[in-house]
Amino acid sequence: MPTVYLTRRERFSSAHRLFKSELSDEENLELFGQCSHPNWHGHNYELFVTVKGNVNPSLGYVVNLKKISEIIRTHVIQKLDHKNINVDVDFMKGVLATTENLAIGIWKELEVPIQKIGATLHCVKIKETENNFVEYYGD
């Protein structure tokens, strides 16, 4: 059976702040730049979730994209959209709210539900800005 990679894009808007509580605002500014602004800042993120699997010969696809979308919306988008990543998002509690850590957290939220529908999570890609994105492959 051939392996196929299937990607679903979703979008969410969130605020966050990059800072270490043990540092002063000045030290955080030095370390994280404007991303450490004490009153937060936000992004309109694009999330790309890629799964892989064998094409089901009787259906012609790996998994139903509607199921992938439901899983992403339930386990990730509802938790992140119009929320503060540092304060409101359960899977980011106690974690520095970088895009890298967000990608890892999203992977952990999605891996098991994706497996339950017969696919394997391959990649979580988050586009934070027009010029910056992170990809995580679960390693």
Wavefront OBJ file of the C-alpha trace (Angstrom):
o trace
v 0.000 0.000 0.000
v 1.318 3.460 -0.825
v 1.758 5.919 2.044
v 0.076 9.274 1.534
v 0.594 12.497 3.485
v -2.561 14.538 4.065
v -2.531 18.097 5.431
v -5.335 20.113 7.003
v -5.017 23.863 7.595
v -6.812 25.624 10.434
v -6.501 29.174 11.771
v -6.621 30.744 15.209
v -5.861 34.083 16.847
v -4.095 34.156 20.197
v -2.170 36.467 22.471
v 0.988 35.589 24.337
v 4.041 37.006 26.024
v 7.562 35.661 25.993
v 9.049 36.222 29.424
v 10.722 34.554 32.347
v 9.128 35.529 35.649
v 12.464 35.476 37.460
v 13.760 38.272 35.192
v 12.926 41.959 35.231
v 10.976 43.555 32.382
v 14.256 45.068 31.164
v 16.012 41.688 31.158
v 13.060 40.076 29.362
v 13.136 42.862 26.771
v 16.834 42.208 26.231
v 16.222 38.469 25.837
v 12.907 38.378 23.928
v 12.607 41.849 22.388
v 9.123 43.273 21.775
v 7.628 39.791 22.276
v 8.125 40.366 26.021
v 5.817 43.394 26.172
v 4.114 43.280 29.616
v 0.674 43.876 28.063
v 0.953 40.906 25.672
v 0.779 40.823 21.884
v -1.032 38.575 19.425
v -0.848 36.722 16.144
v -3.214 35.335 13.554
v -1.736 31.860 13.354
v -2.087 29.269 10.624
v -1.830 25.657 11.756
v -1.004 22.873 9.313
v -1.485 19.321 10.585
v -0.103 16.557 8.377
v -1.062 12.937 8.901
v 0.147 9.905 7.022
v -1.234 6.507 6.270
v -2.176 4.027 3.635
v -4.968 4.760 1.201
v -8.028 2.681 2.057
v -8.715 0.939 -1.270
v -12.476 0.878 -0.795
v -12.708 4.566 0.174
v -9.862 6.067 -1.868
v -8.447 8.120 1.007
v -6.319 7.768 4.155
v -8.878 9.200 6.581
v -11.885 11.438 6.304
v -10.721 15.061 6.387
v -13.874 16.000 8.275
v -12.703 13.798 11.174
v -9.236 15.389 11.098
v -10.813 18.850 11.208
v -13.078 17.874 14.122
v -10.120 16.526 16.105
v -8.046 19.664 15.502
v -10.932 21.967 16.376
v -11.864 20.033 19.545
v -8.373 19.415 20.929
v -6.590 22.573 19.760
v -8.525 25.410 18.111
v -11.229 25.682 20.791
v -8.496 25.933 23.407
v -6.396 28.516 21.540
v -8.665 30.733 19.446
v -9.086 34.200 20.959
v -7.272 33.071 24.093
v -4.113 34.050 25.921
v -1.651 31.179 25.461
v 0.163 31.965 28.723
v -2.991 32.107 30.844
v -5.908 30.247 29.205
v -4.460 27.187 27.469
v -4.267 24.061 29.630
v -1.562 22.299 27.650
v 0.700 25.380 27.777
v 0.539 25.949 31.549
v 4.050 26.469 32.933
v 5.625 26.417 29.460
v 7.324 29.382 27.790
v 4.825 30.379 25.082
v 7.163 30.192 22.086
v 5.904 28.902 18.766
v 8.289 25.965 19.133
v 6.731 24.948 22.450
v 3.262 25.543 21.048
v 3.967 23.124 18.181
v 5.139 20.472 20.653
v 2.059 21.026 22.829
v -0.274 20.741 19.848
v 1.462 17.516 18.801
v 0.822 16.042 22.255
v -2.858 17.044 22.036
v -3.347 15.464 18.603
v -1.176 12.347 18.464
v -3.516 9.885 20.202
v -6.816 11.118 18.676
v -5.245 10.943 15.206
v -4.066 7.386 15.886
v -7.570 6.399 16.988
v -8.961 7.182 13.519
v -6.304 5.084 11.783
v -3.654 7.618 10.775
v -0.257 8.680 12.095
v 0.593 12.265 12.963
v 3.501 13.314 10.738
v 3.983 17.067 11.215
v 2.596 20.074 13.059
v 3.488 23.331 11.316
v 2.584 26.709 12.785
v 2.900 29.883 10.783
v 3.181 32.689 13.324
v 3.798 35.540 10.887
v 4.161 35.930 7.172
v 7.885 35.269 7.565
v 8.141 32.873 10.524
v 6.968 29.317 10.978
v 7.867 26.238 13.009
v 7.595 22.559 12.042
v 7.622 19.724 14.562
v 7.857 16.030 13.620
v 7.454 14.494 17.052
v 11.056 13.666 17.798
l 1 2 3 4 5 6 7 8 9 10 11 12 13 14 15 16 17 18 19 20 21 22 23 24 25 26 27 28 29 30 31 32 33 34 35 36 37 38 39 40 41 42 43 44 45 46 47 48 49 50 51 52 53 54 55 56 57 58 59 60 61 62 63 64 65 66 67 68 69 70 71 72 73 74 75 76 77 78 79 80 81 82 83 84 85 86 87 88 89 90 91 92 93 94 95 96 97 98 99 100 101 102 103 104 105 106 107 108 109 110 111 112 113 114 115 116 117 118 119 120 121 122 123 124 125 126 127 128 129 130 131 132 133 134 135 136 137 138 139
